[in-house]
Amino acid sequence: MAFWPDRLRIRRLDSPSAPSHELAPTLAEPHEWLPSHGLPPTYFPKSARYEWFNMDTFERYRENGGHPVYGEHDIQYCFNALGYRSPEFDELADLRVIAVGCSYTMGVGLPEDALFHARFARRLQAASGGKMVVWNLGSAGASNDYIARILHLAVPLLDPTVVLVNFTHAARREYASVQNLLMGYLPGWEPGDDLASQDIKRQFVALASDHDDRLNSFRNYRSVNALLSNRCWLFSASDPGVISCILDHVAKDRYAGVLENIDKARDHAHPGPGCHADLADRYWERFLALQAQGGTPESRVL
């Protein structure tokens, strides 16, 4: 089974008065997470729209006395046919942006237009013209293993003009079990009553170390860097440690810094609109500097 730290809580927009309910993750079979063509489906809802999702629940909203910016009906989670909070992947556009990361990139607790990649894309479209699409591959609870895997599948298919990567917490992992099921490991995750899951967690905890986190961060970063070497790409982090531990091995001119968690999203846990606006500004500054440097024809956008 696919592990989920905070089980999904959702409310359909076509039934806003219905109580929130839990959605159990679906199994992730091998042919799904490494498809021979196309992108893998997520274990999120498919072709659906919701007002509440994951940690962004009506119960949490009410317990916190609402939110200073967003009300009960101000956020929609729109999922495409594969379960990504993204336009469909067959959409045609002159400018194609991929954004990938964890729930910070997915945008839990925020409307899509407030996210850093949407803000960046609006500036890019204003500067260059042409039709724009932003494919959001962010996934709540995702690891840097996921980021590398999904990019290797998505980039040849979607042929992005710009790729924005928000690397996440270094201790997270993807693991394929002996039952051929893809699992996501997060520190602090509680597996419940399933004995196999409990055993896997014990083994992960026993093997975990800061040194292994650093090595895994290096592998994932260099894998992404090699994949995108002839493209325009920039990166940031939701956890400063994931980059600082390998700082001597990254392209610092592509680094936009950390997506801080200062003002809060509607769930009062994830970064708020101000944090995303600040990161979008830093991405744009890095982007303009890289464009001024020239580079390969493939990496030239403006």
C-alpha positions as CSV (number, residue, x, y, z in Angstrom):
1,M,0.0,0.0,0.0
2,A,1.0,3.6,-0.4
3,F,1.7,5.2,3.0
4,W,0.0,8.5,3.8
5,P,1.0,10.5,6.9
6,D,-2.1,12.6,7.2
7,R,-4.9,10.6,5.5
8,L,-6.7,12.6,2.8
9,R,-9.7,14.5,4.0
10,I,-11.8,16.0,1.1
11,R,-15.1,17.5,0.3
12,R,-16.6,17.5,-3.2
13,L,-17.5,20.9,-4.7
14,D,-20.7,19.4,-6.1
15,S,-21.8,18.5,-2.6
16,P,-20.3,21.3,-0.4
17,S,-22.6,20.5,2.6
18,A,-21.5,16.9,2.7
19,P,-19.2,16.0,5.6
20,S,-15.5,15.6,5.0
21,H,-14.5,12.0,4.7
22,E,-11.3,10.0,4.6
23,L,-10.0,8.6,1.3
24,A,-7.7,5.6,1.7
25,P,-4.7,5.6,-0.7
26,T,-4.8,3.2,-3.5
27,L,-2.2,0.5,-4.2
28,A,0.7,1.6,-6.4
29,E,1.5,-1.3,-8.7
30,P,4.8,-1.5,-10.6
31,H,3.2,-0.8,-14.0
32,E,1.7,2.4,-12.5
33,W,4.7,4.0,-10.9
34,L,7.1,3.1,-13.8
35,P,4.8,3.1,-16.8
36,S,6.3,2.2,-20.2
37,H,4.8,5.4,-21.6
38,G,3.0,8.4,-20.1
39,L,2.9,9.6,-16.5
40,P,2.0,7.4,-13.5
41,P,-1.4,8.1,-11.8
42,T,-1.3,9.5,-8.3
43,Y,-3.3,8.1,-5.4
44,F,-5.3,11.3,-5.2
45,P,-8.8,11.8,-6.7
46,K,-9.0,11.6,-10.5
47,S,-10.9,14.2,-12.6
48,A,-12.4,15.8,-9.6
49,R,-12.7,19.1,-7.7
50,Y,-12.7,19.6,-4.0
51,E,-12.9,22.4,-1.5
52,W,-11.0,20.6,1.3
53,F,-8.0,18.3,0.9
54,N,-5.3,16.7,3.1
55,M,-4.4,18.9,6.1
56,D,-6.7,21.7,4.7
57,T,-9.9,20.5,6.4
58,F,-13.0,22.4,7.5
59,E,-12.4,21.1,11.0
60,R,-8.9,22.6,11.2
61,Y,-10.2,25.8,9.6
62,R,-12.9,26.2,12.2
63,E,-10.6,25.3,15.1
64,N,-8.2,28.1,14.0
65,G,-11.0,30.7,13.8
66,G,-10.9,30.8,10.0
67,H,-8.1,32.4,8.0
68,P,-7.2,36.1,7.4
69,V,-7.1,35.7,3.6
70,Y,-9.1,32.6,2.5
71,G,-12.7,31.7,3.4
72,E,-14.5,28.4,3.2
73,H,-15.1,28.5,-0.5
74,D,-12.0,30.4,-1.8
75,I,-9.9,27.4,-2.6
76,Q,-10.5,24.6,-5.2
77,Y,-8.4,21.5,-5.6
78,C,-8.8,20.6,-9.3
79,F,-7.3,17.2,-10.2
80,N,-6.7,16.0,-13.7
81,A,-7.4,12.6,-15.1
82,L,-4.3,11.1,-13.5
83,G,-4.8,12.8,-10.1
84,Y,-2.4,15.7,-10.3
85,R,-3.4,19.2,-9.3
86,S,-2.6,20.3,-12.8
87,P,-4.0,20.9,-16.3
88,E,-4.2,17.8,-18.5
89,F,-0.9,16.7,-19.9
90,D,-2.1,16.9,-23.5
91,E,-2.6,20.7,-23.4
92,L,-0.7,22.5,-26.1
93,A,1.2,25.7,-25.3
94,D,4.1,27.8,-26.5
95,L,5.5,28.1,-23.0
96,R,5.5,24.9,-20.9
97,V,6.4,25.1,-17.2
98,I,6.9,22.0,-15.0
99,A,6.8,22.5,-11.2
100,V,7.6,19.6,-8.9
101,G,8.0,19.1,-5.2
102,C,6.0,18.0,-2.2
103,S,2.8,19.5,-0.7
104,Y,4.5,22.9,-0.7
105,T,4.5,22.8,-4.5
106,M,1.2,21.0,-4.8
107,G,-0.2,24.0,-2.8
108,V,-2.1,22.5,0.2
109,G,-4.1,25.3,1.7
110,L,-3.7,27.7,-1.2
111,P,-5.5,28.5,-4.5
112,E,-3.5,27.6,-7.6
113,D,-2.9,31.2,-8.6
114,A,-1.1,32.0,-5.3
115,L,1.6,29.3,-5.8
116,F,5.1,30.3,-6.6
117,H,5.2,28.6,-10.0
118,A,1.9,30.2,-11.1
119,R,3.3,33.6,-10.1
120,F,6.5,32.9,-12.0
121,A,4.6,31.7,-15.0
122,R,2.5,34.9,-15.2
123,R,5.7,37.0,-15.3
124,L,7.2,34.7,-18.0
125,Q,4.1,35.0,-20.1
126,A,4.0,38.8,-19.7
127,A,7.7,39.0,-20.8
128,S,7.5,36.6,-23.7
129,G,3.9,36.3,-24.9
130,G,2.4,33.2,-26.2
131,K,0.1,30.6,-24.7
132,M,1.3,29.3,-21.3
133,V,0.6,26.1,-19.4
134,V,1.9,25.2,-15.9
135,W,2.0,21.5,-15.1
136,N,2.0,21.0,-11.3
137,L,3.6,17.6,-10.5
138,G,3.8,18.4,-6.7
139,S,2.6,15.6,-4.5
140,A,1.8,15.8,-0.8
141,G,4.2,13.8,1.2
142,A,6.6,13.4,-1.7
143,S,10.3,12.7,-1.4
144,N,13.3,13.7,-3.5
145,D,13.3,10.2,-4.8
146,Y,9.8,11.0,-6.2
147,I,11.0,14.3,-7.7
148,A,13.8,12.6,-9.6
149,R,11.6,9.7,-10.7
150,I,8.7,11.8,-11.9
151,L,11.0,14.2,-13.8
152,H,12.7,11.4,-15.7
153,L,9.2,10.3,-16.8
154,A,7.7,13.7,-17.4
155,V,10.4,15.7,-19.2
156,P,10.7,13.5,-22.4
157,L,6.9,13.5,-22.6
158,L,6.0,17.1,-21.8
159,D,9.2,18.8,-23.3
160,P,9.1,21.8,-20.8
161,T,10.4,25.2,-21.6
162,V,11.2,25.8,-17.9
163,V,11.4,23.4,-14.9
164,L,11.1,24.6,-11.3
165,V,12.1,22.1,-8.7
166,N,11.4,22.5,-5.0
167,F,13.5,19.8,-3.3
168,T,11.9,18.5,-0.1
169,H,13.0,17.0,3.2
170,A,16.2,14.9,2.9
171,A,15.0,12.1,5.2
172,R,12.0,11.1,3.0
173,R,12.3,8.1,0.7
174,E,10.5,6.0,-1.8
175,Y,10.6,2.2,-1.3
176,A,9.4,-0.7,-3.4
177,S,8.4,-3.6,-1.2
178,V,8.8,-7.3,-1.7
179,Q,5.1,-7.2,-2.7
180,N,6.1,-4.9,-5.6
181,L,4.2,-2.0,-4.0
182,L,5.6,1.5,-4.0
183,M,5.7,3.1,-0.5
184,G,6.7,6.5,0.7
185,Y,8.6,6.8,4.0
186,L,8.4,9.9,6.1
187,P,10.0,10.3,9.6
188,G,7.2,10.4,12.1
189,W,4.9,8.3,10.0
190,E,2.8,5.8,12.0
191,P,1.9,2.7,10.1
192,G,-1.1,1.6,12.1
193,D,-1.9,-2.1,12.6
194,D,-0.3,-3.5,9.5
195,L,2.5,-5.8,10.5
196,A,4.4,-5.5,7.2
197,S,4.3,-1.7,7.4
198,Q,5.4,-1.7,11.0
199,D,8.4,-3.9,10.1
200,I,9.4,-1.7,7.2
201,K,9.3,1.4,9.4
202,R,11.5,-0.3,12.0
203,Q,14.0,-1.1,9.3
204,F,14.0,2.4,7.9
205,V,14.5,3.9,11.4
206,A,17.4,1.5,12.1
207,L,19.1,2.4,8.8
208,A,18.4,6.2,8.8
209,S,21.3,8.6,9.2
210,D,22.2,12.2,8.3
211,H,25.0,10.8,6.2
212,D,22.7,8.6,4.2
213,D,20.3,11.6,3.7
214,R,23.2,13.6,2.4
215,L,24.2,10.9,-0.1
216,N,20.6,10.4,-1.2
217,S,20.3,14.2,-1.7
218,F,23.4,14.2,-3.8
219,R,22.2,11.4,-6.0
220,N,18.8,12.9,-6.6
221,Y,20.2,16.4,-7.3
222,R,22.8,15.1,-9.7
223,S,20.2,12.9,-11.5
224,V,17.9,15.9,-12.0
225,N,20.8,18.1,-13.1
226,A,22.0,15.6,-15.7
227,L,18.4,15.2,-17.0
228,L,17.9,19.0,-17.3
229,S,21.5,20.0,-18.4
230,N,20.3,21.4,-21.7
231,R,17.1,23.0,-20.4
232,C,16.2,26.1,-18.4
233,W,15.8,24.9,-14.9
234,L,16.0,26.4,-11.4
235,F,15.6,24.9,-7.9
236,S,14.6,25.8,-4.4
237,A,14.0,23.8,-1.2
238,S,11.3,23.4,1.4
239,D,14.0,22.3,3.9
240,P,17.2,24.3,3.9
241,G,19.2,21.2,5.0
242,V,18.6,19.3,1.8
243,I,20.7,21.8,-0.1
244,S,23.2,23.0,2.6
245,C,24.4,19.4,3.1
246,I,25.5,19.2,-0.6
247,L,26.2,22.9,-1.2
248,D,29.6,22.2,-2.8
249,H,27.9,20.0,-5.4
250,V,25.1,22.2,-6.7
251,A,24.9,24.9,-9.3
252,K,24.4,27.9,-7.0
253,D,23.4,30.2,-9.8
254,R,20.3,28.1,-10.2
255,Y,19.3,28.1,-6.5
256,A,16.4,30.4,-5.6
257,G,16.6,29.7,-1.9
258,V,14.1,28.3,0.6
259,L,10.3,28.4,0.5
260,E,9.9,29.8,4.0
261,N,7.0,29.0,6.2
262,I,6.3,32.4,7.8
263,D,2.7,33.4,6.8
264,K,0.4,30.4,6.8
265,A,-1.9,28.8,4.2
266,R,-5.5,28.1,5.1
267,D,-4.6,24.9,6.9
268,H,-2.4,27.0,9.3
269,A,0.5,24.6,8.5
270,H,1.8,25.1,5.0
271,P,3.5,28.3,3.6
272,G,1.1,31.1,2.9
273,P,0.7,33.4,-0.1
274,G,3.4,35.8,1.0
275,C,6.0,33.0,1.2
276,H,5.1,31.9,-2.3
277,A,5.2,35.4,-3.6
278,D,8.7,35.9,-2.1
279,L,10.0,32.7,-3.7
280,A,8.5,33.6,-7.1
281,D,10.4,36.9,-7.0
282,R,13.7,35.0,-6.2
283,Y,13.0,32.5,-9.0
284,W,12.4,35.3,-11.4
285,E,15.6,37.1,-10.4
286,R,17.6,33.8,-10.9
287,F,15.9,33.2,-14.2
288,L,16.7,36.6,-15.6
289,A,20.4,36.3,-14.5
290,L,20.6,32.9,-16.2
291,Q,19.1,34.2,-19.4
292,A,21.6,37.1,-19.5
293,Q,24.4,34.6,-19.3
294,G,23.3,32.9,-22.5
295,G,23.8,29.1,-22.3
296,T,22.7,26.5,-24.8
297,P,20.0,27.2,-27.4
298,E,17.7,24.8,-25.6
299,S,18.0,26.8,-22.3
300,R,17.2,30.2,-23.9
301,V,13.7,31.3,-23.3
302,L,13.6,35.1,-23.7
